[in-house]
Amino acid sequence: MKIPKGDLQLKVGMYYSNRDVRVEEMQRPGIGPGELLVKVIASGICGSDVLEWYRINRVPLVLGHEISGEIADSGYGVKGFKAGDRVCAAHHVPCGRCHYCINGHHTVCDTLFKTNFDPGGFSEYVRLPSINVERGTFIIPPDVGFEEATFVEPLACVWRAHRFSGNPAGRTVMVMGCGVAGLLHIQVARLLGAGRIIATDINEFRLEKARQFGADIALSGNEDIPGLLRSVNDGYLADMIILCTGATQAVNQAIKSIDRGGTILFFAVTDRDCVIPLHFNEIFWRTEVTFTSSYAGSQEDYARAMELIHLKKICVGGMITHRFGLDEIGDAFRVVSEAKDSLKVIIKPH
């Protein structure tokens, strides 16, 4: 039975600021041809969800894009999915036909920035538009739990970044910032054969997690990173640096810590007005250093991420430190914003 819009209410976590996330009610969205209504079972809070300067001019918002759940209803013409199927989904999807998509840059496609869930993952139910159903919805294998499936989106982003930044096999990789993204980068670098993995952070809890998830060496970001790097890396700097923090201190450390022929991957967002001055000749002349970036994940990356989780080649469950009901979402955002002894925080709407 199709559920028309407005017949039922649903609870959502409405974002006003990092310190003001309220439980409110709104109309449950109805679904049209080609669309799905998904009952959200688990939804992860991403670091970008607490990027307040990016959100504050568009509030109130229902955020949440790392979702997994069960299909509650399907619209006319939907193929490949049915009520009861366990799924996760991409909130942004590309058109697959434009200049950017044809050239392999699906995640900078104009269509991608116009697509989203309705209303958002911090909700009891979400509507998936037809393009999201066609290009960004994935069946969860029976042996993958709902909480594990919330990692498909962040792992897809990480996998794409490695595809874009080059093969780390045999190289010294330094991951700066050991939140969830950093720990996923450490695991993917290890999977792809990195020779030595060094992690940095200013939080000892996260440095210990970096060691647990595969870093050979963990260094405090408050120390002389280039000097320490040479002391633990046979006199060399890093061949590849993955910046998973936007802290200005870390960005400057990365620039001073990359070796000749190396690559710096910018994976995190800085403050809105951050400007980093560069001594151009010192950095680029006779160094063959590459600066690169990556954003989001494509359909291919989502599929690969699901496979890696399914095959247990990447460990994700051990990153979950907190679980909250939807009624506790304000507390959940506080935990993520404080960034103390937390990694992945999961919202359970039901």
KEDREN-199488 format. One record per residue (C-alpha): residue in one letter; y, x, z negated; residue number from 1. Coordinates in nm, 3 decimals. Layout:
% KEDREN-199488
code:A; v:Y; u:X; w:Z; pos:NUM
...
//
This chain:
% KEDREN-199488
code:M; v:0.000; u:0.000; w:0.000; pos:1
code:K; v:0.339; u:0.136; w:0.100; pos:2
code:I; v:0.591; u:0.156; w:-0.185; pos:3
code:P; v:0.936; u:0.042; w:-0.066; pos:4
code:K; v:1.243; u:0.227; w:-0.188; pos:5
code:G; v:1.397; u:0.080; w:-0.500; pos:6
code:D; v:1.091; u:-0.107; w:-0.627; pos:7
code:L; v:1.014; u:0.160; w:-0.886; pos:8
code:Q; v:1.210; u:0.410; w:-1.093; pos:9
code:L; v:1.120; u:0.770; w:-1.149; pos:10
code:K; v:1.230; u:1.034; w:-1.397; pos:11
code:V; v:1.402; u:1.348; w:-1.271; pos:12
code:G; v:1.554; u:1.660; w:-1.423; pos:13
code:M; v:1.917; u:1.640; w:-1.309; pos:14
code:Y; v:2.093; u:1.976; w:-1.299; pos:15
code:Y; v:2.460; u:2.000; w:-1.401; pos:16
code:S; v:2.457; u:2.362; w:-1.521; pos:17
code:N; v:2.209; u:2.607; w:-1.672; pos:18
code:R; v:2.294; u:2.464; w:-2.014; pos:19
code:D; v:2.304; u:2.102; w:-1.904; pos:20
code:V; v:1.989; u:1.969; w:-1.736; pos:21
code:R; v:1.937; u:1.601; w:-1.817; pos:22
code:V; v:1.643; u:1.367; w:-1.786; pos:23
code:E; v:1.765; u:1.075; w:-1.578; pos:24
code:E; v:1.619; u:0.790; w:-1.376; pos:25
code:M; v:1.668; u:0.714; w:-1.010; pos:26
code:Q; v:1.501; u:0.502; w:-0.745; pos:27
code:R; v:1.168; u:0.627; w:-0.622; pos:28
code:P; v:1.211; u:0.718; w:-0.255; pos:29
code:G; v:1.032; u:0.508; w:0.001; pos:30
code:I; v:0.847; u:0.677; w:0.285; pos:31
code:G; v:0.871; u:0.628; w:0.658; pos:32
code:P; v:0.650; u:0.717; w:0.957; pos:33
code:G; v:0.500; u:1.063; w:0.931; pos:34
code:E; v:0.608; u:1.109; w:0.568; pos:35
code:L; v:0.423; u:1.162; w:0.240; pos:36
code:L; v:0.490; u:1.059; w:-0.118; pos:37
code:V; v:0.358; u:1.328; w:-0.353; pos:38
code:K; v:0.297; u:1.290; w:-0.725; pos:39
code:V; v:0.422; u:1.618; w:-0.870; pos:40
code:I; v:0.168; u:1.771; w:-1.108; pos:41
code:A; v:0.328; u:2.114; w:-1.156; pos:42
code:S; v:0.663; u:2.260; w:-1.056; pos:43
code:G; v:0.774; u:2.617; w:-1.122; pos:44
code:I; v:1.126; u:2.719; w:-1.213; pos:45
code:C; v:1.245; u:2.988; w:-0.973; pos:46
code:G; v:1.502; u:3.251; w:-1.061; pos:47
code:S; v:1.722; u:3.102; w:-0.790; pos:48
code:D; v:1.722; u:2.770; w:-0.980; pos:49
code:V; v:1.935; u:2.934; w:-1.250; pos:50
code:L; v:2.170; u:3.101; w:-1.001; pos:51
code:E; v:2.451; u:2.892; w:-1.140; pos:52
code:W; v:2.738; u:3.010; w:-0.916; pos:53
code:Y; v:2.537; u:2.903; w:-0.612; pos:54
code:R; v:2.472; u:2.552; w:-0.751; pos:55
code:I; v:2.775; u:2.459; w:-0.954; pos:56
code:N; v:2.992; u:2.322; w:-0.672; pos:57
code:R; v:2.715; u:2.083; w:-0.559; pos:58
code:V; v:2.604; u:1.930; w:-0.887; pos:59
code:P; v:2.445; u:1.703; w:-0.991; pos:60
code:L; v:2.124; u:1.812; w:-0.821; pos:61
code:V; v:1.751; u:1.768; w:-0.864; pos:62
code:L; v:1.621; u:2.120; w:-0.812; pos:63
code:G; v:1.262; u:2.247; w:-0.790; pos:64
code:H; v:1.086; u:2.384; w:-0.484; pos:65
code:E; v:0.766; u:2.547; w:-0.617; pos:66
code:I; v:0.556; u:2.232; w:-0.630; pos:67
code:S; v:0.199; u:2.117; w:-0.626; pos:68
code:G; v:0.059; u:1.767; w:-0.663; pos:69
code:E; v:-0.144; u:1.478; w:-0.526; pos:70
code:I; v:-0.061; u:1.259; w:-0.230; pos:71
code:A; v:0.023; u:0.914; w:-0.366; pos:72
code:D; v:0.097; u:0.747; w:-0.032; pos:73
code:S; v:0.124; u:0.830; w:0.338; pos:74
code:G; v:0.341; u:0.685; w:0.612; pos:75
code:Y; v:0.230; u:0.550; w:0.948; pos:76
code:G; v:0.100; u:0.816; w:1.182; pos:77
code:V; v:0.030; u:1.089; w:0.928; pos:78
code:K; v:-0.268; u:1.298; w:1.037; pos:79
code:G; v:-0.465; u:1.549; w:0.835; pos:80
code:F; v:-0.363; u:1.415; w:0.494; pos:81
code:K; v:-0.462; u:1.114; w:0.284; pos:82
code:A; v:-0.398; u:0.966; w:-0.059; pos:83
code:G; v:-0.557; u:1.178; w:-0.331; pos:84
code:D; v:-0.538; u:1.509; w:-0.142; pos:85
code:R; v:-0.419; u:1.801; w:-0.352; pos:86
code:V; v:-0.127; u:1.971; w:-0.176; pos:87
code:C; v:0.160; u:2.213; w:-0.207; pos:88
code:A; v:0.454; u:2.213; w:0.030; pos:89
code:A; v:0.747; u:2.413; w:0.162; pos:90
code:H; v:1.088; u:2.263; w:0.086; pos:91
code:H; v:1.255; u:2.439; w:0.383; pos:92
code:V; v:1.083; u:2.449; w:0.722; pos:93
code:P; v:1.195; u:2.590; w:1.060; pos:94
code:C; v:1.202; u:2.415; w:1.395; pos:95
code:G; v:0.976; u:2.671; w:1.566; pos:96
code:R; v:1.170; u:2.648; w:1.893; pos:97
code:C; v:1.515; u:2.803; w:1.849; pos:98
code:H; v:1.636; u:3.155; w:1.929; pos:99
code:Y; v:1.559; u:3.275; w:1.576; pos:100
code:C; v:1.212; u:3.123; w:1.556; pos:101
code:I; v:1.113; u:3.258; w:1.899; pos:102
code:N; v:1.216; u:3.606; w:1.783; pos:103
code:G; v:1.013; u:3.586; w:1.462; pos:104
code:H; v:1.303; u:3.508; w:1.226; pos:105
code:H; v:1.188; u:3.160; w:1.128; pos:106
code:T; v:1.359; u:3.171; w:0.790; pos:107
code:V; v:1.711; u:3.200; w:0.930; pos:108
code:C; v:1.659; u:2.899; w:1.157; pos:109
code:D; v:1.939; u:2.638; w:1.133; pos:110
code:T; v:1.684; u:2.360; w:1.086; pos:111
code:L; v:1.531; u:2.539; w:0.788; pos:112
code:F; v:1.856; u:2.508; w:0.592; pos:113
code:K; v:1.878; u:2.134; w:0.665; pos:114
code:T; v:1.529; u:2.041; w:0.539; pos:115
code:N; v:1.431; u:1.968; w:0.180; pos:116
code:F; v:1.232; u:1.749; w:-0.058; pos:117
code:D; v:1.363; u:1.413; w:-0.172; pos:118
code:P; v:1.481; u:1.430; w:-0.443; pos:119
code:G; v:1.347; u:1.769; w:-0.566; pos:120
code:G; v:1.049; u:1.922; w:-0.741; pos:121
code:F; v:1.168; u:1.852; w:-1.096; pos:122
code:S; v:1.073; u:1.489; w:-1.052; pos:123
code:E; v:0.773; u:1.266; w:-1.102; pos:124
code:Y; v:0.741; u:1.206; w:-0.726; pos:125
code:V; v:0.888; u:1.360; w:-0.411; pos:126
code:R; v:0.913; u:1.238; w:-0.054; pos:127
code:L; v:0.815; u:1.491; w:0.210; pos:128
code:P; v:1.002; u:1.431; w:0.539; pos:129
code:S; v:0.788; u:1.432; w:0.853; pos:130
code:I; v:0.892; u:1.784; w:0.956; pos:131
code:N; v:0.785; u:1.915; w:0.615; pos:132
code:V; v:0.453; u:1.734; w:0.652; pos:133
code:E; v:0.396; u:1.880; w:0.997; pos:134
code:R; v:0.516; u:2.235; w:0.936; pos:135
code:G; v:0.496; u:2.299; w:0.564; pos:136
code:T; v:0.229; u:2.105; w:0.376; pos:137
code:F; v:-0.097; u:2.273; w:0.272; pos:138
code:I; v:-0.422; u:2.150; w:0.120; pos:139
code:I; v:-0.501; u:2.323; w:-0.210; pos:140
code:P; v:-0.861; u:2.461; w:-0.215; pos:141
code:P; v:-1.085; u:2.304; w:-0.483; pos:142
code:D; v:-1.101; u:2.621; w:-0.694; pos:143
code:V; v:-0.723; u:2.672; w:-0.703; pos:144
code:G; v:-0.546; u:2.491; w:-0.986; pos:145
code:F; v:-0.220; u:2.303; w:-0.956; pos:146
code:E; v:-0.037; u:2.563; w:-1.164; pos:147
code:E; v:-0.169; u:2.847; w:-0.949; pos:148
code:A; v:-0.060; u:2.660; w:-0.637; pos:149
code:T; v:0.303; u:2.666; w:-0.751; pos:150
code:F; v:0.295; u:3.039; w:-0.673; pos:151
code:V; v:0.228; u:2.983; w:-0.302; pos:152
code:E; v:0.601; u:2.957; w:-0.227; pos:153
code:P; v:0.715; u:3.273; w:-0.411; pos:154
code:L; v:0.414; u:3.470; w:-0.286; pos:155
code:A; v:0.490; u:3.360; w:0.072; pos:156
code:C; v:0.841; u:3.503; w:0.030; pos:157
code:V; v:0.701; u:3.831; w:-0.103; pos:158
code:W; v:0.439; u:3.858; w:0.171; pos:159
code:R; v:0.702; u:3.807; w:0.440; pos:160
code:A; v:0.922; u:4.074; w:0.284; pos:161
code:H; v:0.639; u:4.326; w:0.308; pos:162
code:R; v:0.576; u:4.230; w:0.670; pos:163
code:F; v:0.940; u:4.299; w:0.746; pos:164
code:S; v:0.985; u:4.619; w:0.547; pos:165
code:G; v:0.690; u:4.824; w:0.669; pos:166
code:N; v:0.347; u:4.930; w:0.551; pos:167
code:P; v:0.352; u:5.081; w:0.199; pos:168
code:A; v:0.009; u:5.246; w:0.242; pos:169
code:G; v:0.008; u:5.592; w:0.087; pos:170
code:R; v:0.378; u:5.574; w:-0.001; pos:171
code:T; v:0.562; u:5.581; w:-0.332; pos:172
code:V; v:0.696; u:5.231; w:-0.391; pos:173
code:M; v:0.951; u:5.156; w:-0.660; pos:174
code:V; v:0.997; u:4.793; w:-0.766; pos:175
code:M; v:1.322; u:4.735; w:-0.952; pos:176
code:G; v:1.320; u:4.417; w:-1.161; pos:177
code:C; v:0.989; u:4.295; w:-1.304; pos:178
code:G; v:1.020; u:3.920; w:-1.314; pos:179
code:V; v:0.775; u:3.706; w:-1.118; pos:180
code:A; v:0.895; u:3.835; w:-0.780; pos:181
code:G; v:0.871; u:4.195; w:-0.893; pos:182
code:L; v:0.518; u:4.149; w:-1.029; pos:183
code:L; v:0.409; u:3.984; w:-0.704; pos:184
code:H; v:0.560; u:4.274; w:-0.508; pos:185
code:I; v:0.370; u:4.520; w:-0.727; pos:186
code:Q; v:0.043; u:4.339; w:-0.658; pos:187
code:V; v:0.103; u:4.310; w:-0.284; pos:188
code:A; v:0.202; u:4.678; w:-0.262; pos:189
code:R; v:-0.121; u:4.766; w:-0.443; pos:190
code:L; v:-0.323; u:4.540; w:-0.214; pos:191
code:L; v:-0.168; u:4.709; w:0.091; pos:192
code:G; v:-0.259; u:5.056; w:-0.033; pos:193
code:A; v:0.059; u:5.197; w:-0.188; pos:194
code:G; v:0.004; u:5.550; w:-0.310; pos:195
code:R; v:0.208; u:5.526; w:-0.629; pos:196
code:I; v:0.390; u:5.224; w:-0.774; pos:197
code:I; v:0.680; u:5.271; w:-1.012; pos:198
code:A; v:0.847; u:4.978; w:-1.186; pos:199
code:T; v:1.188; u:4.960; w:-1.353; pos:200
code:D; v:1.348; u:4.697; w:-1.576; pos:201
code:I; v:1.574; u:4.685; w:-1.880; pos:202
code:N; v:1.337; u:4.446; w:-2.061; pos:203
code:E; v:1.042; u:4.610; w:-2.238; pos:204
code:F; v:0.838; u:4.287; w:-2.226; pos:205
code:R; v:0.861; u:4.289; w:-1.845; pos:206
code:L; v:0.788; u:4.661; w:-1.822; pos:207
code:E; v:0.465; u:4.602; w:-2.012; pos:208
code:K; v:0.380; u:4.317; w:-1.773; pos:209
code:A; v:0.446; u:4.551; w:-1.480; pos:210
code:R; v:0.189; u:4.792; w:-1.620; pos:211
code:Q; v:-0.060; u:4.508; w:-1.664; pos:212
code:F; v:-0.014; u:4.390; w:-1.306; pos:213
code:G; v:-0.061; u:4.726; w:-1.140; pos:214
code:A; v:0.237; u:4.959; w:-1.179; pos:215
code:D; v:0.133; u:5.321; w:-1.232; pos:216
code:I; v:0.455; u:5.405; w:-1.415; pos:217
code:A; v:0.718; u:5.184; w:-1.580; pos:218
code:L; v:1.068; u:5.318; w:-1.646; pos:219
code:S; v:1.363; u:5.175; w:-1.836; pos:220
code:G; v:1.647; u:5.084; w:-1.603; pos:221
code:N; v:1.892; u:5.212; w:-1.864; pos:222
code:E; v:1.780; u:5.570; w:-1.803; pos:223
code:D; v:1.853; u:5.822; w:-1.526; pos:224
code:I; v:1.625; u:5.663; w:-1.267; pos:225
code:P; v:1.669; u:5.921; w:-0.986; pos:226
code:G; v:1.603; u:6.206; w:-1.231; pos:227
code:L; v:1.303; u:6.037; w:-1.391; pos:228
code:L; v:1.170; u:5.946; w:-1.048; pos:229
code:R; v:1.163; u:6.309; w:-0.936; pos:230
code:S; v:0.993; u:6.410; w:-1.262; pos:231
code:V; v:0.705; u:6.164; w:-1.219; pos:232
code:N; v:0.681; u:6.178; w:-0.839; pos:233
code:D; v:0.617; u:6.544; w:-0.762; pos:234
code:G; v:0.986; u:6.618; w:-0.713; pos:235
code:Y; v:1.044; u:6.342; w:-0.457; pos:236
code:L; v:1.242; u:6.022; w:-0.463; pos:237
code:A; v:1.092; u:5.688; w:-0.356; pos:238
code:D; v:0.967; u:5.614; w:-0.004; pos:239
code:M; v:1.023; u:5.241; w:-0.049; pos:240
code:I; v:1.240; u:5.057; w:-0.300; pos:241
code:I; v:1.213; u:4.682; w:-0.351; pos:242
code:L; v:1.517; u:4.542; w:-0.530; pos:243
code:C; v:1.413; u:4.231; w:-0.723; pos:244
code:T; v:1.730; u:4.225; w:-0.928; pos:245
code:G; v:2.087; u:4.179; w:-0.815; pos:246
code:A; v:2.234; u:4.380; w:-1.104; pos:247
code:T; v:2.500; u:4.617; w:-0.971; pos:248
code:Q; v:2.355; u:4.899; w:-1.182; pos:249
code:A; v:2.016; u:4.858; w:-1.015; pos:250
code:V; v:2.164; u:4.843; w:-0.665; pos:251
code:N; v:2.349; u:5.170; w:-0.723; pos:252
code:Q; v:2.036; u:5.328; w:-0.874; pos:253
code:A; v:1.835; u:5.224; w:-0.568; pos:254
code:I; v:2.081; u:5.386; w:-0.329; pos:255
code:K; v:2.056; u:5.712; w:-0.525; pos:256
code:S; v:1.676; u:5.691; w:-0.554; pos:257
code:I; v:1.564; u:5.649; w:-0.194; pos:258
code:D; v:1.418; u:5.955; w:-0.022; pos:259
code:R; v:1.481; u:6.069; w:0.333; pos:260
code:G; v:1.301; u:5.841; w:0.577; pos:261
code:G; v:1.274; u:5.570; w:0.312; pos:262
code:T; v:1.341; u:5.197; w:0.311; pos:263
code:I; v:1.534; u:4.981; w:0.063; pos:264
code:L; v:1.437; u:4.614; w:0.069; pos:265
code:F; v:1.705; u:4.387; w:-0.078; pos:266
code:F; v:1.509; u:4.092; w:-0.217; pos:267
code:A; v:1.745; u:3.956; w:-0.484; pos:268
code:V; v:2.089; u:3.797; w:-0.494; pos:269
code:T; v:2.388; u:3.962; w:-0.663; pos:270
code:D; v:2.681; u:3.790; w:-0.829; pos:271
code:R; v:2.887; u:3.584; w:-0.585; pos:272
code:D; v:3.174; u:3.833; w:-0.540; pos:273
code:C; v:2.975; u:4.153; w:-0.577; pos:274
code:V; v:3.085; u:4.438; w:-0.347; pos:275
code:I; v:2.891; u:4.765; w:-0.341; pos:276
code:P; v:3.086; u:5.061; w:-0.197; pos:277
code:L; v:2.879; u:5.305; w:0.008; pos:278
code:H; v:2.940; u:5.672; w:0.081; pos:279
code:F; v:2.832; u:5.625; w:0.440; pos:280
code:N; v:2.764; u:5.984; w:0.545; pos:281
code:E; v:2.586; u:6.071; w:0.223; pos:282
code:I; v:2.353; u:5.773; w:0.258; pos:283
code:F; v:2.287; u:5.755; w:0.631; pos:284
code:W; v:2.374; u:6.084; w:0.801; pos:285
code:R; v:2.060; u:6.296; w:0.849; pos:286
code:T; v:1.856; u:6.076; w:0.614; pos:287
code:E; v:1.695; u:5.813; w:0.841; pos:288
code:V; v:1.718; u:5.564; w:0.555; pos:289
code:T; v:1.665; u:5.195; w:0.636; pos:290
code:F; v:1.830; u:4.904; w:0.455; pos:291
code:T; v:1.659; u:4.570; w:0.516; pos:292
code:S; v:1.632; u:4.222; w:0.369; pos:293
code:S; v:1.405; u:3.921; w:0.380; pos:294
code:Y; v:1.453; u:3.554; w:0.299; pos:295
code:A; v:1.197; u:3.282; w:0.219; pos:296
code:G; v:0.861; u:3.245; w:0.396; pos:297
code:S; v:0.735; u:3.099; w:0.721; pos:298
code:Q; v:0.436; u:2.870; w:0.779; pos:299
code:E; v:0.226; u:3.179; w:0.848; pos:300
code:D; v:0.334; u:3.336; w:0.520; pos:301
code:Y; v:0.251; u:3.020; w:0.321; pos:302
code:A; v:-0.096; u:3.009; w:0.472; pos:303
code:R; v:-0.153; u:3.375; w:0.390; pos:304
code:A; v:-0.024; u:3.330; w:0.035; pos:305
code:M; v:-0.264; u:3.041; w:-0.024; pos:306
code:E; v:-0.550; u:3.254; w:0.106; pos:307
code:L; v:-0.461; u:3.547; w:-0.122; pos:308
code:I; v:-0.453; u:3.319; w:-0.427; pos:309
code:H; v:-0.772; u:3.143; w:-0.322; pos:310
code:L; v:-0.956; u:3.475; w:-0.274; pos:311
code:K; v:-0.811; u:3.600; w:-0.606; pos:312
code:K; v:-0.666; u:3.906; w:-0.437; pos:313
code:I; v:-0.339; u:3.829; w:-0.613; pos:314
code:C; v:-0.343; u:3.725; w:-0.979; pos:315
code:V; v:-0.090; u:3.453; w:-1.059; pos:316
code:G; v:-0.217; u:3.252; w:-1.356; pos:317
code:G; v:-0.150; u:3.539; w:-1.595; pos:318
code:M; v:0.222; u:3.523; w:-1.514; pos:319
code:I; v:0.267; u:3.178; w:-1.667; pos:320
code:T; v:0.430; u:3.219; w:-2.007; pos:321
code:H; v:0.569; u:2.870; w:-2.076; pos:322
code:R; v:0.489; u:2.508; w:-1.994; pos:323
code:F; v:0.720; u:2.213; w:-2.056; pos:324
code:G; v:0.709; u:1.841; w:-1.993; pos:325
code:L; v:0.984; u:1.689; w:-1.779; pos:326
code:D; v:1.148; u:1.553; w:-2.096; pos:327
code:E; v:1.187; u:1.914; w:-2.214; pos:328
code:I; v:1.342; u:2.051; w:-1.895; pos:329
code:G; v:1.666; u:2.146; w:-2.071; pos:330
code:D; v:1.470; u:2.378; w:-2.301; pos:331
code:A; v:1.282; u:2.516; w:-2.002; pos:332
code:F; v:1.604; u:2.611; w:-1.822; pos:333
code:R; v:1.732; u:2.775; w:-2.138; pos:334
code:V; v:1.420; u:2.993; w:-2.157; pos:335
code:V; v:1.452; u:3.098; w:-1.792; pos:336
code:S; v:1.826; u:3.163; w:-1.821; pos:337
code:E; v:1.784; u:3.384; w:-2.127; pos:338
code:A; v:1.517; u:3.592; w:-1.944; pos:339
code:K; v:1.369; u:3.738; w:-2.261; pos:340
code:D; v:0.993; u:3.707; w:-2.317; pos:341
code:S; v:0.930; u:3.477; w:-2.024; pos:342
code:L; v:0.798; u:3.504; w:-1.671; pos:343
code:K; v:0.691; u:3.189; w:-1.489; pos:344
code:V; v:0.796; u:2.865; w:-1.657; pos:345
code:I; v:0.613; u:2.552; w:-1.536; pos:346
code:I; v:0.736; u:2.192; w:-1.556; pos:347
code:K; v:0.462; u:1.926; w:-1.589; pos:348
code:P; v:0.620; u:1.589; w:-1.496; pos:349
code:H; v:0.316; u:1.376; w:-1.592; pos:350
//
